[in-house]
Amino acid sequence: MTAELETRSDQDIQRDVLTELSWDGRVSPQTIGVIVLDGIVTLSGQVDSFFKKWAAEDAALRVRGVNAVANELEVELPATDRRTDDEIARAAAQALAGDTLLGPQQLQVTVSDGWITVHGEVEWNYQRAEAEHLLRRLWGVTGVTNQIEVVTRPSAPDLERRIREALLRIAKVDAERVQVDVDGGTAILMGTVRSWAEREEIERTAWQAPGITRVEDRIQVIPA
């Protein structure tokens, strides 16, 4: 039996995004406006921290039928949360140095008007993501630019097979609908999935493979 594709209206998606924002305790939904056009969600309004801006985007992407999110939320820090760039830079350096997942990495941060830019090299993509997650949570931060590079590591001849096997182990991923090709340090993902969350899980899994320095995600989201 062939599964029928489900077409979700923009109104349905908007309702579910608003519900998901209310469900997520990290977000203040009463200050966020949601507009949906052809499956593309635009978030507008103000939040009182950069972390809430990111959390709102993350919540919207979890909703079935969402194709993309335009995050136009503005960060308006309360007076009690405002810090000088020097204070933020010191806090960022301490947070990065004290994180056990990062290890003894050589990362540098610069701060301008509360916006952090982080540079350096790591061996794994999860370390790159961990550094950004740490910085998002700091008081006084208005934005983060992640310029950390993943250093190329020797890749195993069976890298494609290992990524496919990892996908097969994940219960919420239909690995049979996904094709994985590896070219140098780049993992190329193709196929179709039923939700944005499934697509993100596949990309995250590919990033975990040793030697992968770039993921080219060509997977299409087709709700079924």
ABEGO torsion letter per residue (X at the ends): XBBBBBBBBAAAAAAAAAAAAAABAABBAAABBBBBBGGBBBBBEBBABAAAAAAAAAAAAABBGBABBBBABBBBBBAAABBBAAAAAAAAAAAAAABAAAEBBBBBBBBBGGBBBBBEBBABAAAAAAAAAAAAABBGBAEBBBABBBBBBBBBAAAAAAAAAAAAABAABBAAABBBBBBEABBBBBEBBABAAAAAAAAAAAAABBGBABBBBABBBBBX
